Amino acid sequence: MIIAIDGPAGSGKSTVAKLVAGRMGFAYLDTGAMYRAVAWRALEENIDLSDPLSQHSIDQIVALATNEPVEFGYEKGEALPSRVFINGREVTNQIRLAETDRVVSAVSALPGVRLALTEQQRRFGESNDTVMEGRDIGTVVFPSAELKVFLTASAEERAQRRTIQNAARQGKNFDESEYERILADILRRDEYDSTREISPLAVAIDSILLDTTDLSIEKVVSRIAEMAVERWVMPPAFEDPSIDYTQTG
């Protein structure tokens, strides 16, 4: 079974997807981290990311996505991945830097990059019951996913969440100037992601829209898990041989 969770920047996709995967016992694939890994490598290679990107820069970035596979690592005893690697190098912290935030949308919009990473994502999803999150999972990567959810929240709420998250990671207090910067960046990314030509951010026609502005993480996770159970086709390993399922309603 594939649970596709899409939504704009800062909507809580990663947090919710991880918790849903843990509750359901599914694998979790953070597609956003994959694009971030490629974006960070482009920065590390000093590729010119000026707008508009030159053909030379595009070729270099696509080569990174094609030739440097993104993988996830697990800490002992953890069910969900907590580390991100590209071409064997750990980039877990680097991909969350503000510099990466500013360029990831442009990198992820490149057709060659999306093709390379989409192939990796599909191979993973075809081999596992998976919770996958991103911006085009339900529309492009897995349009036949059994459950599609589109998470959203006000730009202000998303900016506040991201500011609190960054402050906690750095051991700092809430910074109003940082909030204003993140809010401006989220509004910019929303516009860019929604209007790009390749795989724009969009709600799939059969997706369930879930506004999380006034919902706790627990309520969002519970709702998605309930919908997943309703739609989950029971695999053979879960069937009780003493029950004749053809005679049950």
N, C-alpha and C positions, 0 to 999 in steps of 0.2 A: 504494500500500500504506500502511496505517496501523499503526504500532506504538504501542500504548497502554501507558504505564507509570504505574501508580498506586501510592499508598503514603502512609503517615502523614508528619507533619512531621519533617524531619530524616533521612529514610531515604535521601537521596542521589539523589532522582529527577532533579533538575535537572542535576547533574553527569553522571550516567549517561546521561540522554537526549541531552545535547549531544554526548557522545563517541560514542554509538551513531549519531546522525545524521551526524556527521562521517565515521565509518568507512563507513557505508552510502551516503553521498552524498545523504541525505534532507534535507528541510527540518526545522527544529526550532521548535516552538511551546511556549513556557513559559506554560502556562495559569495557574500560580500567580502569576506576575508580573502577569497581567492583573487578578486579584482584588486583589492588593496595591496596584496602581495606583489602583483605585477606592477602596480603604480609605484610602490616603494622601490622596486628594483629599477624602474625607469629613472627615478630620482637619484638613486645610488650611481647609476651609470652616466649621470649628467646629460641625459637625453634632453634636447630642447623641447620643453612642453609649452612654449608660447602659443597663444591662440591667434590665428589658426595653426594647427600642427602641420609641419612640412611633411612631404611624402617620405623623406629620409627618416624623420622621427617616427612616423607611423610604422614604417618597415622594421625599425629597431624594436619598437614596443611589441609588435605582433610576433617577432622572433623570440622575444622573452617569454611570451605567453605560450608559444608553441613548443619551445625547447626546454623550458624550465617548469616541470610539473609542480603543482601545489599539493601538499599533503598535510594531514593533521595528526597530532600526537596526543597520547593519553597519559595522564599521571596514574600511578599505581592505585588501583581501587576505584578509579573514576569511570563512570559509564559514558561520559561525554568528552569530546576532545577539548583540550585546554591550551594546546600549542599549535602554531602554524609554521610550516616550513615551505620554502620554495627552493627547488633544486638542492634539497638536503640541508639548507641553512635555516635556522630558526629566526623568524621575523615577527613573533607574537606581539612584542611591544612596538616595534617600528611601524607596523601597519595602522596603529591607532594614533599616530602623531598628527598634529594639526597640518603639517606639510603634506601628508598623505591625503588628508581630508580634502585639501584644496585641489588636488589633481585627479582624484580617483574617478570622478564623473566623466572627465574628458577621455581618460584611458578606457573606461568601461564602455564607452560609446563606440569604440572602434570595432567594425565588423569582424576583423581577423582575430581580435582578442576574444570577442564573444563566442566566435565559432570554436576556438581552441578550448576555452574553459567550459562551454556548454557540452562538448563531447566528454570531458572528464566528469561533469556532473551527471550526465545521462548514464554513463557506465556505472557510476556509484549507485544511482537510484534504481537501476535495473537489477542490481544484485542484493538490495537490502530494503526492508520496510524503512522508509526514510521520511524525516521531517526536513524540508529544504526551504530556505528563505532567501529572498532577494527582491528584485524589482520586476522580473519577467518570468518567474518560475511557472505560474499558472497560465501565462499567455504564450510562451515560447519554449521553455525548457521541457516542461511536462504539461502540455495542454490537456492531457487525458488523466491528470491526477484525480484520485478519488475524492479528495477534499481540497478546496481552494479557499483561502481566507485572505482578505485584504485588510491589513491593519492601518489605521490612520489616527491622527490626533492633531490638535491645533499646532501651528508652527511654534507658538510661544511655549506650549507644554513640552514639545519635543526639544526645544532649545534648553529649557530648564532642566529636563532630565539629563541631557548630554553634559551640561555644565556641572551638575551635581556628580555625575559619574566621573568626569575628569578630575574634579576636585578631590573626590574620595581616592582615586587612583594615585594622585600626587600628594595626598596628605595635607591638602589646603582647604581653606574656607571658600564658600561661594563667592565668586568674583563677578560683580555686575558688569564690568567692562568685558569680561570673557563671555558672559551671557549674550551681550549685544553683538559681539563678533560671531558667536555661534549661530545666533538667530539670523543674522544677515547671510551667513554661509548656507544655512538650511533653506532659506527663501531662494537663494541663487541656485542651489542644487535642485530644488523642487521644479523650478522653471526649466532648468537644463534637462533634467531627467524626463520631464513630461513632454518636451517638445523635440527631443532628438529624433533623427530619422530611423535609427536602428534600435529595435526593441525598446520603445519608449515606456516609461512608467504608466501603466494603465490597469484598470480593474477588469479582469476577465468577466465575460458575460455570465458565467455560471459561478462566479466567486461570491462569497459571503462577506459583505462590508462590515467591519467591526471597529467602531470609533472608541478608542481607549482613553480619551481625554479624562473622563471621570471614572474610569475603572481601575481597580487594583490589578497588579500583575496576576495574583491568584485567581481573580474572577475571569480574566482573559484566558488564562491557561485552562481553567476548568471548563469554560464554554467550548473551547476548541477540542479538548479531550472528549467531551460529551458528543460533539458532532462526529468526531472520528470513530468512536465506538458505534454510533448509529450506522455508519457507512462501511465499517470494516467487514470485509468478507472473511469469515473464519477460516484460517489455514488448516490443512489436514492435521498438523501436529497438535492443534487445540481441540480436535473433535473427540467426543466421547464415543467409543465403539459400541456402547450399550444403548445409544440413542439412535433411532431411525429419523435422520434429519429430513427425509422426504415427507414425513408425516407430521412435521411440526410447522406451526404458523410463522 
